[in-house]
């Protein structure tokens, strides 16, 4: 049966350990710090059920599961999975970054290059293949944790001799599997997901850091996993005051592994630095995963453009030429990303019989997204002016007749009621000025790594020879 929102909620009641605000909680599904975001995810599963024709596919065994688990073996399958990602993003207007189709896309990219794992280890390749079959059949929501915790970044993990388990590493191995200890970040959506895929991006040194070169997947309720949640922006947020924060705060967490046993059948890379990096860089992992990210980003920019236009209309400034220019710039950013997304799914490369999104185009998105987002926020802030500061303190003010009488005289608009104007401006603040908005600003800046990293990868990927060939055409001998 297709996984429904109700089944997702039931499965998530797994007794995992989450720490937040000085408290250890185990029933996080109904906790006010997480419950609304969790139900936003449940709505995605229900949307998939209602639109099964375009959001799911049937396996050879007759199972009907989400399209993001399907290998892109035809051009049509790549386009279909792209459209499914776009439609899911629309349900959260682009604000749920690591939705359930994100990390499975990474595993899909690994499966398109399974021969890389087979040349490394047939046992590890079988573990990856079998886990993919298991997770896809269950239609699991996976998060991932690839980053080592910040500390003394001048040293690699193995050079921290006083604390060799600052970063997650192997403590021992036995017939059952490996025992790991230490920390991984940034597990976005750990409170919402079923399981976590663990890997590494951090530079490691041969002969020193092998214990940290790992790749595996485990349920988030596994004994010994402790989820340290950041502040919840959902907690205590009235949906009328914070329409985005209250529904789409996917949360970010640090994961501490306190001598966790990982069975061998869930270990994909073991103490091999080169392979740990190649599973990401030498497969279609990044590009299939980033196709989902690009779909979400395009939807988010369209939302922000619409929000700005709505605000300008309520404030009666839509016909001012300078305002039109600003709104057109926002729309242009959104259309740029949409065009890039359509190019990605319609102009693939072929590898091993699979239709793989073009890496140069995806790296272009990574670079552009980091520079565009601050500009988008800046434009909306300028259009908003003091309007997002001079708002009532909360929805409670609208329930007080004396305060409401003043609000109705001061929050004036020719095209909307005072209450409609207040709530629209609240939404603008939640998108550009709240703590939730600040988190998203930081998230978009570092979604694919620091800017110097994304630019460095793009520099290596770009076809400089073709560009130089154009120069040679006009050089005078």
Buried (B, 14 or more C-beta within 10 A) or exposed (E): EBBBBEBBBEBBEBEBBBBBEEEEBEEBBEBEBBBBBBBBBBBBBBBBBEEEEEBBBEEEEEBBBBBBBBBBEEBEBBBBBBBBBBBBBBBBBBBBBBBBBBBBBBBBBBBBBBEBBBEBBEBBBBBBBEBBBBBBBBBBBBBBBBBBBEEEEEEBBBEBEEEBBBBBBBBEBEEEBBBBBBBBBBBBBBBBBBBBBBBBBBEBBEEBBBBBBBBBBBBBBBEBBBBBBBBBBBBEBEEBBBBBBBBBBBBBBBBBBEEBBBEBBBBBBBBBBEBBBBBBEBBBBBBBBBBBBBBBBBBBBBBBBBBBBBBBBBBEBBEEEEBBEBBEBBBEBBBBBBEBBBBBBEEBEEEEEBBBBBBEBBBBBBBBBBEBBEEBBEBBBEBBEEBBEEBBEEBEBBEEEEBBEEBBEEBBBEEBEBBEBBBBBBBBBBBBBBBBBEBBBEBBBBBBBEBEEBBEBBEEBEEEEEEEEEEEEEEEE
